[in-house]
Amino acid sequence: MTGPIHTLSAIELTDAFRRRDLSPVELLDATLARIEEVNPKINAIYHIDRVGAAQQAEASERRWREGAPCGLLDGVVTTIKDALETNGMPAHRGSAAGSGVVHSSDHPTVARMRDAGSVILGKNTMCDYGILAAGVSSYHGVTRNPWDLSRTTGASSSGAAASVCAGIEPLSIGTDIVGSIRLPASYCGLAGHKPSYGRVPYAFQGSPVLVAGPLARSFTDVALHMNVLTGVDARDFSALPREDVDYVAELSRFDPTGKRALVISELGIGEPVSEDVANATLRAGEALRGLGVSVDRLKTPPFERGEWASAELFYMARTLSELSQNPEVDQRKTPVIFDWTRRALNLSATDHHANFVATQLLRERALNLISGYDFVILPSTPTTAFQAELPGSDPDQIFESWANTFLFNLTEQPASSVPVGLDRAGLPIGVQIVGQRYDDVGVLGLSFALEQVVERLNAPQL
């Protein structure tokens, strides 16, 4: 093995299983020890199934001993986001407003992980209803960033990102409706990929912009995870065919030479981009130029600060609808969401439709940014991680932190967050690579290429 168990990638772990340098049971024991060591500090894991995980690890160990692993992640321990249905495990959607539910079936992504042999140990935390840019939950409490415990992990995949960052697991499923893969990846110095809409099956979603995708410490593991998660599923009519793509192999096959990229250091919408983040984005553009990419820079922001307002109201009404589905629930138990959604109570049906139309116009303008280019390069987040207890970087404008990410949920484009260094406070900076619709292979290839020329961030010491 090349280092301590908690620093190993999923690929390194399965290689160690194959060589019998490590067993799935030993990995599970090390993972439980790591949880005991770091989870009291970061609050990333809220439920552990020790008995079920032990049975899975023992079965995996037998398969490896017989030389017959059942899938690409056989024996690799993982936890599942609160939002995702997991057979026999509780879910709360981050909210104290409900009583929670124990599911009797698996979400399609969880089923893919089981089929690949993953040892599903438990559940990780998320913010209320997946709409905050912070790891703040009325049920779970505050999830903290392993780089700096006073800072947020960000967004609904907060527990997944903190867990991967802290070395509890090498990869985890994130979900992303306005940025909840890319934002915590940026804040935690991780590799995160929001796939094209439909690339990863996602049943029971109720939204045409919600996707699931990988969070990991490297794009090699992200690509491995894509090999597990992608493909058709009868439960999701929008799921795209796999087409025999090996995402790991495609990383080394990708040639950036001659590709065209547009760098936008300041999108203009939402909160202003910090100097450190803007400079890191420009440096990333220069690094890509050095790889043979033809790079242009858009110096004038294509949007204006308040143009997200209609989209915020549209998402606000969606969240109010979810919050109001059960009239017996005490909505005030999720105070940030309760207060934020009050404005939506006064929206008429025509107001809601007008906000939908305005949101679609933003979609068209965002999609036009890539016209004539293969990729758009911009900050994943306008600033680095803010204070952990806050619901957003601006507590009075909690939707603003999504400005650089939610547009590309609307457009259904694939987008990755690549860690590109630290700001002057020692916090990770992420740069977002957005590709043409359905070009997940290209986005992952360019992300991997950039990762190779940017110094890999050392793991935080907890």
N, C-alpha and C positions, 0 to 999 in steps of 0.2 A: 504493500500500500504506500501511497505517496504522501500521506499526512495523517493527522488525527481523524478518526471516523467522522466527526461532525463537520469536517471540511471537505469530504469527498463528494464528487458529483455522482449523479445516478449512473452514468456510464462507468465511472471508476468502481462504484459499488458492485455492479453486476459483473464486471471483470474480476473483482476480488472473490465474488461467489464462485465464479467459474474456475478460478485457480485454487479455491478452497483456502485462501488466506483469511477469509471472513465468512461467517454464515449468517443467514437471515435472522436466526435467533439471537446471535451476538449483536447484530445491528439493532434489533428491537430493544435489547437490554441497554445498549448505549444510548438509544433515542430516549428511553424512559429516564435514564440518568441525566441526559441533557435537558429534558423538560424540567426535572426537579431543580436543576442548577439555574436555568435562565428564565423559566416561565414566571416565577414570582416577580421578576423585574420587568418583563415586557407584557405580560397578560395576553398571550397570543392563543392559548389553547384552553377551551372551557369544558371539554368532555373527553374522557379517555376510556376506551374499552379494552382493558388489559387482557381479559380472558379471550375475547374474540381475536385480538391481535396476536396473542400467543399461539392460538390454533392456526391462524393464517401463516405465521412465521415458521412453525413446525412443518406445515404442509409444503411450504416453499423449500425448506431445507431438504426435505426428502426428494423433491423434484430435482434440485441441483445435485444431490448425491447420486441420483440415477442418471444425471446428464440429460434431463428432459425438462428444462424450464418452460413454463406455459406462455410466457410473453416477455416483452422488452423490459418490463419493470419488475420481474418476478423477485420478490423478497424486499423490494425497496419500500421503506416505511413512508407513509404520507398521512396528512390530516386533511379534512374536507371543510370547505367554507360553510358557515352557518346557513347560508341561503340555499345550499344544494341538498336535495332530498337524499338521505343515506339510510338504508334499511336498518332499522333497529336503533337509530340514534336520534337524539332530540334536536330540534331546530326552533329558533326564536326570531329569525330575521333581525337580530340585534336589538329587538324592542322589548321593553318591560310591559308594554300595553296589553299583550296577549299572554296566554298561559303556556305557549309553546306546543309543539306537536312532535310525536315520535313517528317517523315515517316507516312505512312497510314496503317501500320499493326504493330503487336507486335512480337518481337523475342519470340521463344518458352518459354524461362525462364520468360519473362515479362508476357506472357499469363498465365503461371502457377501462378504467383503472383496475377494477377487480379482474376483468378478463386478461389484463396484462400481467397479473400476478402481484400487484401492489398490496402491501400490508396496510390496511386502512385502520389506523390507530384511534382516531377520534375526530373531533370537530374543532375548527378554529373560529375566532371571533370576527364580527363585522359591525359596522355602524348601523344605526337605525334605518331600516328599509333601503339600505344601499345607496342613499342619495347624498350623504355628507362627504366632504373632501377630507374628513378627519377620522381617526380611529376612536371615536367617542360613541359609546353605546349606553342607552338607558338600562340595558339588561347586563351587559358584560363589563361595563366600566370603561376605563381608558386603556387602549393598547399603545405601547410605547416603542419608539424607534431604537433598535440596538446600537445605532451610531451615537445617539445622544438621548438618554432616557427622558429628558425634558421636552423632546420633540415628537411630533406625530409620525405615525407610519403612513397615514393617509388613506381615506376612502374605504369602500366596503370590503376590499380584499386586504384589509389591515392586518388581520391575524395571519393570513397566508403569507404575506410579505414579511412580517416580523419573524415568523417561524423559519422561513427559508433563510433570511438574513442572519438569524442567530444560530443557524446550523442544526436546528431540530430536524429538518427534512431537506433534501436537495432540491425538490421541486414541489409545486402545489398548484391546484387549479384556481385561477382567478376568474372573476366575472366582471363585465365591463359594459355599463349602459351609458355612462358619460365620461368614463376615464379610470375606472377602478382596477384596471390592470396596470396601465401606464403610469398613473399618478403614484401609487405606492412603490412601483419599481423605481421611479425617479427618486423619491424620497429615501429609499432604502438601498440605493446603489445596486439594483438587480437588473437582470435581463427580463423584460416582459413583452409579450406579444399579444395584441388584440387582432385576432384573425378577421379575414373578410367575413361579412355576415353569411351564415350558412356553412362555413368551413368546418366548424365544430358543432355537432348537433346539440340543440338546447330546447327540450320540450317544456311545456307548461310555463312559457315565459310571458306571454301577453304583451310583448313589445317587439317591434321590427328592428330595434337597434341594440338589443341586448345580446351579448356573445360571451362565450367562455373561452379561456385560453391559458397558456402556460406562464408561470412565474418561476424563475430559476436563477442560479448564480452565474450561468453562462449560456450563450446561445447554442452551444452544442446540446446541452440538456433541454433547452427550449425546443430545438428541432426534434430531439428524441420524443419529447412529450407530444409534439404535433403528430408524430407517427402513431401514437397511441390514441389520441383524441379525435382525429379527423375521420370523415367518411359518413356515408348515408346511415340513417336511422329511421325506422318506420314511424317513430313517434314525432318526428320533426319533418314536415313537408318541405321545409326550406333547406334541408341539409344537402350539401354538395357532394358529388362523388369523389372518392379518394384518387382515382386515376393512377394508382400504383406509384405515387410519388414517395420517394424516400427522402424526407426532409434533411436528415443528417448527411446523406451523400451529396445532396444538392449544395450544401454549404461550401464544400471544397470545389465543386464544379462551377460555382458562380464566378463570373469574370466582370469586375466593375468597369473595365476599360470601355470608354465610349458611352457609358450611361450618362444621362443628363439629370442634374439635380438642381432644384431651386431652393436656396437658403433664405429663410424668413426669420430673422432674429426677434422681431417684434410683430406679433399678429395684430395688435391694436385692440382686439376685443378683450373685455375683462380687465383684470388688474395688470399694471405695467410690469414688464420683465425686468428683473434685477440686472445690474451691470455684470455680475459674475456669470449669471446664466446666459446672458446675451453674448458675452465674450467666449464662453465655452461652446456655444452654438456656432459661432464664426470659426473657431479653431477646428471644430468637427468638419465644417465645410472645407477648410484648407487640407485637412487630413485626407478627405475623400478625393480632393483634387490631386493629391500626391499618389493616389491609387489609380489615377487615370480617368476619374469621373470629370465630366464637363460641368463646372459649377457656376451658376449665376446667383446673384444676390438681389433680392427685392428689398430696396431700401425704404420704400414708403409702406407703412402698414396697410394691409388691404381691408381692414375693418376699423370701426370706431368703437370706443369703449362701451357704450350703452347698447350696442346692437344685440346683445344676448338677452335683453329683457323679455322679449316675447317668448323665446325658448324657455327661459326660466319659468314663466307663467304656465307654459304648456306642461313642463315636467312637474310643476307644483300641483297642477290639477290631477295629474296621474298619481302622484303620491297621496294626495287627499283622498282619491278614490280608493286606494289600497287601505289607507288608514280607516276609512269609513265602512269597509265591507262588513265588519262585525259590529252592530250597534251596541252590543253589551260590553265592548272593550272600552276601558277608560283611556281615552286618547291623551289625556294630560300626563300620563306616565311616560310619554316620549316627548318631553317638553320642547326640544329644539324643533323637531318636525311639526309638532302641534302649532307652535307659534308661526313657523315659516308658511304653513299651508293655509293660514287664516285668510290671506288675501284671495285665495282661489275660491272661497265661499261666495264671493261677490261676482264671480265670472258667470256670464250667461252662456248659453250654448253658442250663440254667435260670436261672443268673445273668444271662447275656446277654439272655434274653427278659425277665427282670424289669427290667433296665436299659432295654430297648426300651419296655416299658409305662410306666415312670416318665418316660421322655423324651416319650412321647405325651401323658401327663398335663400335662407342662409346655407342650406344644404347645397343648392345649385352653385352659389358663389364659392363655397369651400371646394366643391368638386372641380370647379374651373381653375383653381390654383395650379393643378398639376398639368393643365393643358400644355402640350409641347415638351413635357418632362416625363421622366420615369419615376422620379421621387421628389418629394418635398421634405426639406429638413427644417425643423423648428424646435424650440424648447418643448420638452414634455410638460413642464410646469413653469409658470412665470417666475417662481421663487423656489428656494429650497424649503425643507420641512419647517413648519411653524410650530408654535407651542402645542404640546400634546393635548391639553385640556380644551382648546378652542374648537368650535365646530367648523371653522374655516379660517383661512389666513386673514380675512376681514369678517369678524363675527356678525357684522351687520349686512354683509353681502355674501352669504355662504355659497352661492352658486358660482361666484367669480373664479374660484380656483379651478373650475372645469373648462375655462375658456379655450385652452390650447388643445383639449382632447375631445370634447363632446361633438365638435363639428364633424369629426371623422367617424363617429358612430352614425351620424346622420347619413354620411356619404357611403357607408358600408365598405370603406377602404381598409385594407390591412395596415396596421401601424405598430411599430415596436418602440420601446424606450431603451436606449443604450446608455449605460453609465459611462461618463466621460471625464470624471475627476471630482474634485471637492471644491467648494467655495471657500472663502477666507475664514469662515467659521468651522471648517472641517466637515461640512455636510455634503452628501452626494448630490451631483447634478446629473440629470438625464436629458438626453437629446432624442427627439422623436423622429423616426424615419417613416414616412407615409408613402405608400405605393399606389399604383393603379389598382382598381378594383380587381380582386381575385389573384393578384400577384403576390401571394404570401411567400412563394419561393424567392422572388426577387428581394422583398423586404428583409427576409431572414438572411439572405445571402449578403446584402449590403450591411446589415447590422453586424453580422459575424465579421465581415471585412474591417469595419470600423472598430469593433471590439479588439481585433488583433493588433491594431496600430495605436490604440489608446492603452495606457498602462492600466492593468487590471487592479481594481480597488482591493486592498487588503481587507479581510473580514474584520468587523469591529470586535474588540475584546470585551467580553462580558464577564 
